[in-house]
Amino acid sequence: MFNNCQDAMAICKHFGYPDLFLILTCNPNWPEFQRYTNRDQVPIADRPDIACRVFHAKMKCLLNDLKNGMYTIEFQKKGLPHAHILLWLDGRNKLQNIEIVDELICAELPNPMKFPHLVKPTFPCMKDGICSKFYPKQFVYYMSFDEHGYPIYKRRDIGVIVKSHGVDPDNRFVVPYNPLLLMKYQAHINLEFCSKSNVIKYLFKYINKGPNCVTATISHSTETTHSFKVVDEIKQYYDCRYLSPCESMWRIFAYEIHHRCPPVQRLTFHLPNQQHVVFDDHDTIGSILLRNRDLMTMFTAWMMANRTYVEGRTLTYVEFPGKFIYDLQSRQWKPRRRGFSIGRLSFVHPSTGELFYMGMLLNVQRGCTSFRSIRTVNSVLYDTFQEACSAMGFLIDDNEFVLAINEAAELSSGA
């Protein structure tokens, strides 16, 4: 979860905040499901393999229409899977005013003459005449935003209602949607406009939340009614993770749980001679030293690439994945032929000292070919990375502390 949030913030740093939040829910009434159910007389809930395959295919089709984005698949203890998708719009398609948002997102009942198939007189969320999803909303004639930055969509009182189980829902009961997406995919697709940073922070936490868990106890009792039983609550406690049938099949098919486009390259770095070394228990010290003596890491390979490629000397370590790709087999950075990737430095706690200050320098130093060049500022070689940061002006005031607090507020918030 932590790495996924960090990757999401890296995309935000490059493109800005996302523009749209979309939820795609698997529809048990899709024609593909109905044909199977009518033929074999088996409900689709009993065939999670078919449900996952069809949902995955339709989700990929939707992403192709949307030109990709960032999504997370969620599985509930009951029911079929659904996807949470964040979308970034390019400069030509930005939702720059309320009128454009109104054209894209609708929160009113569909016109029965224009979209006859979207008018459904059944509402499963209605219980005893009351909506379980915090509806109805208020009638409003113009879109606006509340004090927390959440959009208030246009819901006019124009007398349009739909008869359903003795209830007459009107525009106050409509979940925001896009008519064209609903018509094409015949699924429950919610569409929300993203506006302020506190909304974005909630969305990233929501789509990267952990798996479902359950606490259960399995016991076997043989005592009589007169016997005294000692209960050991510690031995009876099991912290378990719940896997629904659909999630099990999704993982068996090796489908992605999280997806980002463009991808985010996590960049590792280390102090001189402090890189990680991998070895087996039976390896001798000599063999370990011989095998790792000249072995490149991602970080040292970046320095070697700056010596080889002139075009890399104008880039910082974070900018490097945009022009180069790291080959894990050869442990080398090579010029990128196609595609694009966003780089981000691995998180380092401020208490690590010199490693933390090196990370600060890697955000601004360009074309470094050695550890010495990272510590060089204005042609002066400093003894420590902290001194180099001071020479850069990073530590002359409280600005770095303010940035650290802001980063914690954005990334290290409570559960």
Buried (B, 14 or more C-beta within 10 A) or exposed (E): EEBBBBBBBBBBEBBEBBBBBBBBBBBBEBEBBEEBBEEEEEEBBEBBBBBBBBBBEBBEEBBEEBEBBBBBBBBEEEBBBBBBBBBBBEEEEEBEEBEEBBEBBBBBBBEEEEBEEBEEEEBEEBEEEEBEEEBBBEEBEEBEBEEEEBBBBBBBEEEBEBEBEEBEBBBBBBBBBBBEBBEBBBBBBBBBBBBEEEBBBBBBBEBBBEEBEEEEEEEEEEEEEEEEEEEEEEEEEEEEEBBBBBBBBBEEEEBEBBBBBBEBBBBEBBBEEEBEEEEEEEEEEEEBEEEBEEEBBBBBBBBBBBEEBEEBEEBBBBBBBBBBBBEEEEBBBBEBEEEEBBBBBBEBEEEEBEBBBBBBBBEEBBBBBBBEBBBBBEEEEBEEBBBBBBBBEBBEEEEBEEEEEEEEEBBEEEE
